[in-house]
Every structure is written in structure tokens, then in C-alpha cells.
């Protein structure tokens, strides 16, 4: 299965989390926190994109895939 084609908007959200996401963003005095990145995604994208990413996430989770399949 091509997960990028099956879940394109979830893939877009995951693009906000490159491999070294905790060290590449300017956190200032704050500790790295995924919530800040998700909040940024929600405020800088339209409502339909956010809803579609939520739907993609729910569909992926409902598939009960194992770690190997998700990798």
C-alpha cells in the first residue's frame, strides 16, 4: 500500500516533523513539544486541511497496523 497516496494530508502533517524536529525548531527557553508544532499546523492551514488530516489519522489508526507495517 502506498501510504502517501492513501493518506496525503496526514503525510503533509508529518512533514512538520523531520527526523531531527526537536533540535531544528527555535524553541527559545521552552522544551521541544510536539503540541506547538501541531498548533502551528492548525493555525497556518485551512479548516478543511485540518479536518482531512484528522480523518486520515483516524483511518490509519483504525487499520490496526503493526510497527513494521507503519515503518
Rosetta blueprint (number, residue, H / E / L):
1 X L
2 X L
3 X H
4 X H
5 X H
6 X H
7 X L
8 X H
9 X H
10 X H
11 X H
12 X H
13 X H
14 X H
15 X L
16 X L
17 X L
18 X L
19 X L
20 X L
21 X H
22 X H
23 X H
24 X H
25 X L
26 X L
27 X L
28 X L
29 X L
30 X L
31 X L
32 X L
33 X L
34 X H
35 X H
36 X H
37 X H
38 X H
39 X H
40 X H
41 X H
42 X H
43 X H
44 X H
45 X L
46 X L
47 X H
48 X H
49 X H
50 X H
51 X H
52 X H
53 X H
54 X H
55 X H
56 X H
57 X H
58 X H
59 X H
60 X H
61 X H
62 X H
63 X L
64 X L
65 X L
66 X L
67 X H
68 X H
69 X H
70 X H
71 X L
